[in-house]
Amino acid sequence: MIPRSLSRLIREMSTISLRNLSPPICRGSKVLDKSAFTVKFKVWSILFRDPKHIGQFLKKFNKESISIPRIPFIDCLNTKSSAGKELLSLGVKNKALKVIILTDKLSVTEKDKEEEPKSIKYTPEKLNDALSEECIGFIKDSDAIYRIHELTFGYDFWKAEEILKAVLPENLLDDVPTSFTKAGHLAHLNLRDEYKPYDTVIGQVILDKNPTITTVVDKVDTVGNKFRTFKMKVIAGEPNFMVTQRESGCDFTFDFSKVYWNSRLSTEHGRLIKGFKPGTAICDVMAGVGPFAIPAGKKECFVFANDLNPESYKYLKQNIQSNKTSSSVIPFNMDGAQLIKDSPKILMDYVKEHPTIRTVSHPNGHAKRRKVSELKVPHFFSEYAMNLPGSAITFVPAYVGLFSHAFSGMSKEEIQSLPDYKLPIIHVYHFEKFSPTEKPEPSEEELFSRIHKKISNYLNYDIPFEKLSFHLVRKVAPTKPMYCISFELPEEVAFA
């Protein structure tokens, strides 16, 4: 906490310029004192005795009223103050004492502060320097009254970044942590170590400045376990981790502390889903709570959705049910590599029992428009999605001998003659990390070459480089780009 005398001095210093208005400095505070962020500023206003002149003035002279973002150009004087009561005693029709805040070019001088209270006929010292002759004439003809008005800017006025820049130490002002990922009512921050001593203040500011947020958490460690979850600390709000997030026209409900979810991937989810063709079969090997699988099911794709995490599997099933995709999305809770190996046989057996399924879709996203279709279930998967960028590439060996193992006892020609036979497209999400000390920094071409080599090794087949397509999803860190690598499974690999 800073001494009140110093706080007053800072407040006075902060009011030198209305255009450069900033909150008082409370450098290094680890407890948020909202009252410390109040700034008062004196401006000139004009009180029209008849309210009809307010609209007329703004229509003709709006450029001579205040025009600064977030500062209102109309305010009200205090009707209960002695000055307010005096003005009301004049019999003005403007009973609310609404005033127009004049341009900040019209400064309040020391003479103004001394003379204005003495007479309602007083005119600002710098009036002719700031307002046009026509504007001054309109005010005079309307018998309006110039009044010094005090604007008060409290904690609610300031943006999150402005508050934090007033609180954090000077050495931490270059990258103030105001950004976060949002899942339902929950804001997730990933504070660097130097900001963690101020996590409570940062969390409270994020909470206060975002009305839809009721819980703010900070990641404590990295995503290091097989379920891609991490420890987190509630730094503001209530410890409520059950969230509902809407994405791709679907609602996903889950416990944020027990499953993996990243709202920053919504664009990537949409990109891949857009490429899925209705009527095809998709295998989502690391499905999480369903951000790929469920929208694909709504798009009239037939989907196997799998996740090893029992919690993800639980919410995946709930989301399939709540989004009415039970007929088109089949959930699994098994090892991803094993699912890949077994998937052709599982799908073939499923088709024998369910050659067609009944689907309900909503064309163009219209909730009230309902389309019921009979979908023929394909015998082969068209695409496999592997959204586990930390390790998905290590699952690629599961595709070696995909068809020859799944249909053992059948010849290559017999398998190729099965209904809907095709070689699937594989989408592998992958972090191609490199050392920050690596000089020169590897080019994108070099990173692609490294990925190509890894995939070739895992496939035990030298897949031509031009058969791979690379899409940069995002840079998690300067040395940690995330890619989606897509390729058709080579026939030599599928029948190895």
C-alpha positions in Angstrom: 0.0 0.0 0.0 1.2 3.5 -0.7 0.8 6.4 1.8 -2.3 8.5 1.2 -0.3 11.7 0.9 1.8 10.2 -1.9 -1.4 8.8 -3.5 -2.9 12.3 -3.5 0.3 13.7 -5.1 0.2 11.1 -7.8 -3.4 11.7 -8.5 -2.7 15.4 -9.1 0.2 14.5 -11.4 -2.0 12.1 -13.3 -4.5 14.9 -14.2 -2.1 17.1 -16.2 -3.6 16.0 -19.5 -7.1 14.6 -20.1 -5.9 12.9 -23.3 -3.0 11.2 -21.6 -5.1 10.2 -18.6 -3.7 7.3 -16.7 -4.4 5.7 -13.3 -2.3 6.5 -10.2 0.9 4.4 -9.9 0.7 1.7 -7.2 4.0 0.0 -8.2 4.6 -3.4 -6.7 1.2 -3.8 -5.0 0.3 -7.5 -4.4 -3.1 -6.6 -3.0 -5.6 -4.8 -5.2 -6.9 -1.6 -3.6 -9.5 -0.4 -6.0 -9.9 2.9 -4.2 -6.4 3.8 -5.0 -7.2 4.2 -8.7 -9.5 7.2 -8.5 -8.5 10.3 -10.6 -10.5 13.5 -10.7 -10.3 16.0 -13.5 -11.9 19.5 -13.9 -13.4 20.3 -17.3 -15.7 23.0 -18.7 -19.3 22.1 -19.4 -22.3 23.9 -20.7 -25.7 23.8 -19.0 -28.7 24.6 -21.2 -31.7 25.8 -19.3 -34.0 24.1 -21.8 -33.1 20.5 -22.7 -34.1 21.0 -26.3 -31.0 23.0 -26.9 -28.8 20.0 -26.0 -29.7 18.2 -29.2 -29.4 21.3 -31.3 -26.0 22.0 -29.9 -24.7 18.5 -30.6 -26.1 18.5 -34.1 -24.4 21.8 -35.0 -21.3 21.8 -32.8 -20.5 18.2 -31.9 -16.8 18.7 -32.7 -16.7 21.3 -29.9 -17.8 18.8 -27.3 -15.4 16.3 -25.7 -14.3 13.6 -28.1 -12.1 11.2 -26.2 -12.7 7.4 -26.2 -14.6 6.2 -23.1 -15.3 9.7 -21.8 -19.0 10.7 -22.1 -19.9 14.0 -23.8 -23.0 14.3 -21.7 -23.0 14.1 -17.9 -25.1 15.5 -15.0 -24.2 18.0 -12.3 -24.9 17.1 -8.7 -28.5 18.2 -8.1 -28.0 17.9 -4.3 -24.9 20.1 -4.0 -25.2 23.7 -3.1 -24.3 24.7 -6.6 -26.8 22.3 -8.1 -29.6 23.6 -5.8 -28.7 27.1 -6.8 -29.0 26.3 -10.5 -32.4 24.5 -9.9 -33.6 27.6 -8.0 -33.3 29.5 -11.3 -36.3 27.6 -12.6 -34.4 25.8 -15.4 -36.4 23.2 -17.4 -33.3 21.0 -17.4 -34.2 19.4 -14.0 -31.6 16.6 -14.3 -28.9 19.4 -14.8 -27.6 17.5 -17.9 -24.5 19.2 -19.2 -22.4 18.9 -22.4 -18.7 18.4 -21.7 -16.9 20.8 -23.9 -13.7 20.1 -25.8 -10.6 19.4 -23.8 -9.0 22.3 -25.8 -10.8 24.6 -23.4 -8.7 24.3 -20.3 -9.7 25.2 -16.8 -7.3 27.9 -15.5 -6.6 29.0 -12.0 -8.6 32.2 -12.7 -11.5 30.0 -13.7 -11.4 28.0 -10.5 -11.4 31.2 -8.5 -14.0 33.2 -10.4 -16.5 30.6 -11.7 -18.2 29.9 -8.3 -18.9 33.6 -7.8 -21.3 34.1 -10.8 -23.4 32.0 -13.1 -22.6 34.6 -15.8 -18.9 33.8 -15.8 -17.3 32.7 -19.0 -14.1 30.7 -19.3 -10.8 32.6 -19.5 -9.6 30.7 -22.7 -13.1 30.6 -24.3 -12.2 32.4 -27.5 -9.1 30.3 -28.0 -11.0 27.0 -27.9 -14.6 27.5 -29.3 -15.7 28.9 -32.6 -17.4 32.3 -32.7 -20.6 30.6 -34.0 -20.6 28.1 -31.1 -20.1 30.8 -28.6 -22.9 32.8 -30.1 -25.3 29.8 -30.0 -24.5 29.3 -26.3 -25.1 33.0 -25.6 -28.4 33.1 -27.5 -29.6 30.1 -25.6 -28.8 31.8 -22.3 -26.7 28.7 -21.3 -24.5 28.6 -18.3 -20.8 27.7 -18.3 -20.0 25.4 -15.4 -16.8 23.8 -14.2 -17.5 20.1 -13.9 -15.5 17.5 -12.2 -15.1 14.1 -13.9 -14.3 11.2 -11.7 -12.4 8.2 -13.1 -12.5 5.2 -10.8 -11.3 1.6 -11.0 -14.1 0.6 -13.4 -13.0 3.2 -15.9 -9.5 1.8 -16.5 -8.7 -1.0 -18.9 -7.0 -4.2 -17.5 -3.7 -3.2 -19.1 -3.8 0.3 -17.6 -4.4 -1.1 -14.1 -1.6 -3.7 -14.4 0.8 -1.2 -15.8 0.2 1.0 -12.7 0.7 -2.0 -10.4 3.5 -4.2 -11.8 7.2 -3.3 -11.3 8.7 -1.3 -14.1 10.8 -4.2 -15.3 7.6 -6.2 -16.0 5.8 -3.6 -18.1 6.9 -4.7 -21.6 4.6 -7.7 -21.8 1.7 -7.1 -19.4 -0.3 -10.4 -19.1 -3.8 -9.4 -20.0 -4.4 -12.1 -22.7 -5.8 -15.5 -21.8 -7.6 -18.5 -23.3 -11.3 -18.8 -22.5 -13.3 -21.9 -21.9 -16.9 -21.1 -20.9 -16.7 -19.0 -17.7 -13.0 -19.8 -17.1 -10.0 -17.8 -18.1 -6.7 -19.7 -18.3 -3.4 -17.8 -18.1 0.1 -19.1 -18.4 2.1 -16.7 -16.3 5.8 -16.5 -16.6 7.7 -17.1 -13.4 8.5 -13.4 -12.9 4.7 -12.5 -12.9 3.7 -15.3 -10.5 4.3 -13.2 -7.3 1.6 -10.9 -8.6 -0.8 -13.6 -9.7 -3.6 -12.6 -7.3 -3.7 -9.0 -8.5 -3.5 -10.1 -12.2 -6.2 -12.6 -11.7 -8.5 -10.1 -9.9 -8.1 -7.5 -12.7 -8.8 -10.1 -15.4 -11.9 -11.2 -13.4 -13.1 -7.6 -12.9 -12.6 -6.5 -16.5 -14.3 -9.5 -18.2 -18.0 -9.8 -17.0 -18.4 -13.4 -18.4 -15.4 -14.7 -16.5 -16.0 -16.1 -13.0 -12.9 -18.2 -12.6 -9.3 -17.4 -13.4 -6.6 -20.1 -13.3 -2.8 -20.1 -13.9 -1.0 -23.1 -15.2 1.4 -24.4 -12.6 3.4 -26.9 -14.7 3.7 -28.0 -18.4 1.5 -30.5 -20.2 3.6 -33.4 -19.4 1.5 -36.5 -18.7 -0.1 -38.9 -21.2 -3.5 -37.2 -20.8 -2.2 -33.7 -21.7 -3.6 -32.2 -18.5 -1.7 -29.9 -16.1 -1.8 -28.7 -12.6 -3.5 -25.3 -12.2 -4.0 -22.7 -9.5 -7.1 -20.6 -9.0 -5.9 -17.0 -8.8 -9.2 -15.3 -8.8 -12.9 -16.1 -8.6 -14.6 -19.4 -7.6 -12.9 -22.8 -8.0 -15.4 -24.0 -10.6 -13.8 -26.1 -13.4 -17.0 -27.4 -15.0 -17.3 -25.4 -18.2 -19.5 -25.4 -21.3 -17.8 -24.1 -24.5 -19.5 -23.5 -27.8 -17.5 -24.3 -30.9 -18.3 -25.3 -34.5 -22.0 -25.1 -33.7 -21.7 -27.6 -30.9 -21.7 -27.3 -27.1 -18.9 -29.1 -25.2 -19.2 -29.6 -21.5 -16.2 -30.9 -19.4 -14.1 -30.5 -16.3 -11.3 -28.2 -17.4 -9.0 -29.5 -14.7 -9.2 -33.1 -15.9 -9.2 -33.0 -19.7 -7.2 -31.2 -22.4 -8.9 -28.2 -24.1 -7.4 -25.3 -26.0 -9.8 -22.6 -27.3 -6.9 -21.3 -29.5 -7.3 -24.4 -31.7 -10.9 -23.6 -32.7 -9.8 -22.2 -36.1 -7.8 -25.4 -36.8 -10.7 -27.6 -35.7 -12.8 -25.7 -38.2 -10.2 -26.0 -41.0 -10.0 -29.8 -40.8 -13.7 -30.3 -40.3 -14.4 -28.2 -43.4 -12.3 -30.7 -45.4 -14.3 -33.7 -44.2 -16.8 -34.8 -46.8 -20.3 -35.9 -45.8 -20.9 -39.6 -46.1 -17.2 -40.5 -45.4 -15.9 -42.3 -42.3 -13.4 -40.5 -40.0 -11.2 -42.0 -37.3 -10.4 -39.4 -34.6 -7.6 -41.2 -32.7 -7.0 -38.6 -30.0 -10.5 -37.1 -29.8 -10.5 -35.4 -26.4 -14.0 -34.3 -25.6 -15.0 -34.2 -29.3 -14.1 -30.9 -31.0 -13.3 -32.7 -34.3 -15.5 -35.7 -34.0 -18.9 -34.2 -33.0 -19.0 -31.4 -35.6 -18.0 -34.0 -38.2 -20.9 -36.2 -37.0 -23.2 -33.3 -37.5 -21.8 -32.9 -41.0 -23.1 -36.4 -41.8 -19.8 -38.1 -41.5 -19.5 -41.4 -39.6 -16.9 -41.1 -36.9 -14.9 -43.3 -34.5 -13.9 -41.0 -31.7 -11.3 -42.3 -29.2 -9.4 -41.0 -26.2 -7.3 -42.8 -23.6 -8.1 -40.4 -20.8 -11.1 -41.9 -18.9 -12.3 -38.3 -18.0 -12.1 -37.2 -21.6 -14.0 -40.4 -22.6 -16.7 -39.7 -20.1 -17.3 -36.1 -21.3 -16.9 -37.2 -25.0 -19.9 -39.6 -24.4 -21.9 -36.9 -22.7 -21.2 -34.4 -25.5 -22.1 -36.9 -28.2 -25.4 -37.4 -26.5 -26.2 -33.7 -25.8 -25.3 -32.7 -29.4 -27.5 -35.5 -30.8 -24.8 -37.3 -32.7 -25.1 -40.7 -31.1 -25.9 -42.4 -34.4 -22.9 -41.0 -36.3 -20.2 -40.7 -33.6 -19.0 -43.9 -31.8 -16.8 -43.4 -28.7 -13.9 -45.5 -27.7 -11.6 -45.5 -24.7 -8.4 -47.4 -25.7 -4.8 -46.9 -26.7 -4.6 -44.9 -29.9 -2.1 -47.2 -31.6 -4.2 -50.2 -30.9 -7.3 -48.4 -32.3 -5.5 -47.6 -35.5 -4.4 -51.2 -36.0 -7.9 -52.5 -35.2 -9.9 -49.8 -36.9 -10.4 -51.3 -40.4 -11.7 -54.6 -38.9 -13.9 -52.8 -36.3 -15.4 -50.6 -38.9 -16.0 -53.6 -41.2 -17.8 -55.5 -38.4 -19.8 -52.4 -37.5 -21.1 -52.1 -41.1 -22.3 -55.7 -41.0 -24.5 -54.8 -38.1 -25.4 -51.3 -39.1 -25.2 -50.8 -42.9 -27.0 -47.5 -42.6 -27.6 -45.0 -39.8 -30.2 -42.3 -39.3 -28.6 -38.8 -38.9 -30.1 -35.5 -38.0 -28.4 -32.3 -39.2 -29.1 -28.6 -39.3 -28.3 -27.1 -42.7 -26.2 -23.9 -42.6 -26.2 -24.0 -38.8 -29.9 -23.1 -38.5 -31.1 -24.6 -35.2 -34.8 -24.7 -36.3 -34.1 -26.3 -39.7 -33.9 -30.0 -39.3 -32.8 -32.6 -41.9 -33.1 -36.3 -41.3 -31.0 -38.6 -43.5 -30.2 -42.2 -44.0 -26.5 -42.5 -44.2 -24.8 -45.5 -45.7 -21.8 -46.4 -43.5 -18.6 -46.7 -45.5 -16.5 -49.9 -45.2 -13.2 -48.0 -45.0 -12.0 -44.8 -43.3 -11.3 -41.8 -45.5 -9.3 -39.9 -42.9 -7.5 -40.4 -39.6 -6.9 -37.4 -37.3 -4.2 -37.5 -34.7 -4.4 -34.4 -32.5 -1.7 -35.2 -29.9 1.1 -32.9 -31.1 3.5 -33.9 -28.3 3.6 -37.5 -29.4 1.2 -38.2 -32.2 4.1 -38.8 -34.7 5.2 -41.8 -32.6 1.9 -43.5 -33.3 2.6 -43.5 -37.1 4.1 -47.0 -37.0 0.6 -48.3 -36.2 -0.3 -47.7 -39.9 2.4 -50.1 -41.1 0.5 -53.1 -42.4 -2.8 -51.5 -41.6 -4.8 -53.6 -44.1 -2.7 -56.8 -44.2 -2.9 -57.1 -40.4 -6.6 -56.2 -40.1 -7.7 -58.5 -42.9 -5.2 -61.4 -42.3 -6.0 -64.3 -44.5 -7.1 -62.1 -47.4 -4.9 -61.2 -50.4 -4.2 -57.7 -51.4 -6.4 -58.0 -54.4 -9.3 -59.3 -52.2 -9.0 -56.4 -49.8 -8.9 -53.9 -52.7 -12.1 -55.4 -54.1 -14.0 -54.8 -50.8 -16.8 -52.1 -51.0 -15.6 -48.5 -50.6 -11.9 -49.5 -50.6 -9.5 -46.6 -50.4 -6.2 -45.5 -48.9 -6.9 -43.1 -46.0 -5.5 -39.6 -45.5 -3.5 -39.3 -42.3 -3.4 -36.0 -40.4 -0.6 -35.9 -37.8 -0.3 -32.9 -35.4 3.3 -32.4 -34.3 5.6 -30.0 -32.5 8.8 -29.7 -34.4 10.9 -28.1 -31.6 14.4 -26.8 -32.0 17.0 -25.4 -29.6 17.0 -21.6 -29.1 20.8 -21.8 -29.3 20.7 -23.4 -32.7 22.5 -21.1 -35.1 21.5 -20.3 -37.7 17.9 -20.8 -36.7 16.4 -23.5 -38.9 14.3 -22.4 -41.8 10.8 -23.8 -42.4 12.2 -25.9 -45.2 14.7 -27.4 -42.8 12.0 -28.1 -40.3 9.9 -29.8 -43.0 12.9 -31.9 -44.0 13.3 -33.1 -40.4 9.6 -34.0 -40.2 9.7 -35.8 -43.5 12.7 -37.9 -42.2 10.8 -38.8 -39.0 7.7 -39.9 -40.8 9.7 -41.9 -43.3 11.5 -43.7 -40.4 8.2 -44.4 -38.6 6.6 -45.7 -41.7 9.7 -47.7 -42.5 9.2 -46.4 -46.0 10.8 -43.4 -47.8 7.6 -41.5 -48.6 8.2 -38.9 -51.3 8.5 -35.4 -49.8 6.0 -34.0 -52.2 3.4 -36.4 -50.9 3.4 -34.6 -47.6 1.5 -31.3 -47.0 2.4 -29.0 -44.1 0.1 -26.6 -42.4 1.4 -24.3 -39.6 -1.3 -24.3 -36.9 0.4 -21.9 -34.5 3.7 -21.1 -32.8 3.3 -22.2 -29.2 6.7 -20.6 -28.5 9.4 -19.1 -30.8 11.1 -22.4 -31.0 8.0 -24.7 -30.8 5.9 -24.5 -34.0 2.9 -26.8 -34.3 2.2 -28.3 -37.6 -0.5 -30.5 -39.2 1.2 -32.9 -41.6 -1.2 -34.6 -44.0 -0.5 -37.5 -46.4 -2.2 -40.4 -48.1 -1.1 -43.7 -46.6 1.1 -45.3 -49.2 -0.1 -48.6 -50.5 3.3 -50.2 -49.8 2.8 -49.3 -46.1 -0.8 -50.3 -45.8 0.0 -53.8 -47.2 3.4 -54.2 -45.5 
